Amino acid sequence: MATDSTLLALLVCPVTRTRLIYDEKAQELISDVAGLAYPIRNGIPIMLVTEARTLSESEK
């Protein structure tokens, strides 16, 4: 399922309120500032901190 690029452009990190980077291959939205990756499941961004994974040092 494709993710709407217009929607992605409007989303911000719920923790820092900064822009997110779309990782199409991993199907994640990355917040460099917060060090979190929010998953995209079935084309729907899951913007819950409890669902986000913490980025490793090499990913930051």
Beta strands, then each sheet from edge to edge (+ up, - down):
strand 1: 21-23
strand 2: 28-31
strand 3: 36-41
strand 4: 44-45
strand 5: 53-54
sheet 1: 1+ 2- 3+ 4-
sheet 2: 1+ 2- 3+ 5-
end
